[in-house]
Amino acid sequence: MVDSKQQWKAWLYLSPAIILLLVFTVWPIINTVRMAFLDGYNGLAIVGGARFTVGIANFQKVIGLTSFKTSLYNTTLLCVLTVPISTLLALLIAVALNSIKPLQKLLQTIFFLPYVTNSIAIGMVFAAMFNIVGNMGTAGNDIIITAGIINNLIELFGGEPINWINAGSTYAANITVMVVYIVWNALPFKILVLLGGLQSINRQYYDAAKVDGTPRARVFTRITVPLLSPMLAYVIITGFIGGFKEYSSIVGIFGEDMGPAGAPHRLNTIVGYIYDALPKMNYGQASAAALILFAIILVVTMINMQVSKKRVHY
Amino acid sequence: MKVVLQNLTKIFPSRDKKAGKEVVAVNDFTFEIPDGKLIGLLGPSGCGKSTTLYMISGLQKPTGGKIFFGDDDVTELSTENRGIGLVFQNYALYPHMTVKQNILFPLQNLKGADKLDKDTMLERAYEVARLVQIDELMDRKPSELSGGQQQRVAIARALVKMPRVLLLDEPLSNLDARLRLQTREEIRRIQKETGITTVFVTHDQEEAMSISDMIVVMKLGVVQQIGEPQEVYDNPINLFVAKFLGTPPINVLGGRVEGGRLFIGEDMVMEVTGVADQPVVVGIRPEGFELDDNGPLCCTLKNVEVMGRDVSIVSSHAASLNPQIRSIINADHRVDTSAETVRFSLKPHKVFLFDAGTEARIPYEVK
């Protein structure tokens, strides 16, 4: 316990952090809740000197909007697809990395590179990889010119190039690109955490399993995965939280239009919707959407926690 | 199943390439472990005892030499095909499985002709659980068990496949003193009941002596002596073995032999027929002293510790290579604790002579 005469010093030393947190974290949270529950709260209306009644009109409005429904659908779809895929891939890669001795450090570094690279930059690289450059020729005699390495590969193996992200591309193609990109982007952190977990598993469990002649698949499912379950739970929970906040990855590939040319906002997410509402000064709706996002993340995390109670062995 | 180790050698390459010095963990170990016996591998840390055990288990490959189980050469055989049970130092029980699942685990791995149905597996698991007396704890997790109970589960898991050889790595080191006594008797009982050839590793000489049929004393990868515990204790082959066995440890003094007589300091303490004149190291077991007012060995009395059955006399002598001399005598003798000196005569079969240079035992005839 700090001597009471010295307490003011403690507060003094803490004050820079506390003041910053109060101004930039605590107050915005409180203000978000306030704005969300003031019916029709809007930047223009404030200027007009309007007074707002407390209510849930912002929420009703937001939920009724097609643009919000699209955003919610996209966000959920990307989450449900990318979190399991990236977790599974990260697990396999981590196990593989852990089992090789030569070049392990180098490979670890390579796998970690995407984590320290700007996601917009990565997005642009991916956009280039999945690119397709226009249609040439006349009706009935289309020549598609491809400049993306993915389509080049497809053509190399005798397939038809696919319009991934350009004008006229399908929703399925867009989502596929997003899933590949998000999974790839999510891998390094997950691999890092899981590899750390793997390396902290006592080798003797594996020796014991070896003495008993345990097949490799069984070692993986019955020993590695259960002993890694705390890390897996952590990676999955943070994966869902990050997944519901998906935004910059889509900007990285499709730009701020959040969709291919000709179909803007087709791939919008909840965070994207919130950002879109702000320039229109729809602060009330943006706040309501933010709170809905918060509620979704809370529920999903609680479900995750419930599942981990049964499945995670600490 | 007898286990034969033939010129077994293990060399670890040096970790630091610049230093370039490899470590010989086990050097030319040859020994035939008789069927159904309990063998204790004994030595200070780094003596190669665990490496030997892991080579028998197959988790480590020997650099040279061969290992036979019965007449089968198992040197190149992988661990899982050797039919061994191994109990790890910290038991390595799977923390996320119940005791029952832990014991069943090795059985569930059996393939082909050995495959068992569920009921047989359970039956076997309970059978071995009863043997080690943990059948009441089958639904608990390892974290809910005491150290001694975990130890038993580990033994049960090792035994459930009915191994040809049971290997235990420092089986008692994680237990408290009382549990250690109890568990070592338990290990002895289980070994006797199953009749499985068992090898265990320990650095605790008392542990090894108390339950082993035979002990192997090792130092820096080299086997020093192999024999029945009492035989090794009574007839240590060199100073290292003599020092390593026995609590309290043997007293070591500098002395010399002149004309068939042993001198410690200026005192002529014993006749040692047939020993050439030379400086020697004298080892005297604590129980080798007898209080004798006319005894030849005169020591400065420092302390007397009464232990009930025995009395432990702590004294010092100028020739002693240890800070003090500890002797244990029957409590029937009253010791004058106020005296400044104490005189002993020595029991000849408790006194060992060693070469001052090589530390090898110098035999002499006891008259």
Contacts between the chains, C-beta under 8 A, distances in Angstrom:
chain1	res1	chain2	res2	distance
A	202	B	90	7.6
A	202	B	92	6.8
A	204	B	88	4.9
A	204	B	90	6.7
A	204	B	92	3.9
A	205	B	92	5.5
A	205	B	94	6.4
A	207	B	59	5.5
A	207	B	86	7.6
A	207	B	88	7.1
A	207	B	92	7.0
A	208	B	86	7.2
A	208	B	88	6.4
A	208	B	92	4.3
A	208	B	94	7.8
A	208	B	157	7.9
A	210	B	59	6.7
A	210	B	79	5.2
A	210	B	80	6.4
A	211	B	57	6.5
A	211	B	58	8.0
A	211	B	59	7.2
A	211	B	79	5.3
A	211	B	80	6.7
A	211	B	84	6.6
A	211	B	85	7.5
A	211	B	86	4.7
A	212	B	80	6.8
A	212	B	105	6.4
A	212	B	106	3.9
A	212	B	109	5.2
A	212	B	161	7.3
A	213	B	79	7.7
A	213	B	80	2.9
A	213	B	81	7.3
A	213	B	106	7.7
A	213	B	109	5.1
A	213	B	110	7.8
A	213	B	111	8.0
A	214	B	80	7.9
A	214	B	105	7.6
A	214	B	109	5.0
A	215	B	109	7.0
A	218	B	108	8.0
A	218	B	109	7.0
A	222	B	94	7.8
A	222	B	105	7.5
A	223	B	94	6.4
A	226	B	94	7.8
A	226	B	96	4.2
A	227	B	94	8.0
A	227	B	95	7.4
A	227	B	96	6.7
A	229	B	96	7.7
A	313	B	95	6.4
A	313	B	96	3.6
